[in-house]
């Protein structure tokens, strides 16, 4: 009985770790390697996204991405979103929003710099 409970716990932990391994990639902050980690984005499409983002600023939403990057229509963008591509960065100080101003709780947020040489972790199913 103990072995059965233990194997159930191990199976649950494994399934939760696999689910959390799926990470989203924000089109407005990702580098070329991170974009290429999304199934359906190769080197040429990653370059086109980065060139357009640098020339005209961040993408507002999925429709904006589909309009501004050649070859990326609505269905393509939807498919890429299903693969983990997101449009729009998370708030820079998400930790600061956890404490209300009058609560007396002190929360500090540290800016984390991103490196263009860092390699993203890619999990293939």
Buried (B, 14 or more C-beta within 10 A) or exposed (E): EEEEEEEEEEEEEEEEEEEEEEEEBBBBBBBBBBBBBBBEBEEEBBEBBBEBBEEEEBBEEBEBBBBBBEEBEEEBBEBBBEBBBBBEEEEEEEEEEEEEEEEEEEEEEEEEEEEEEEEBEEEEE
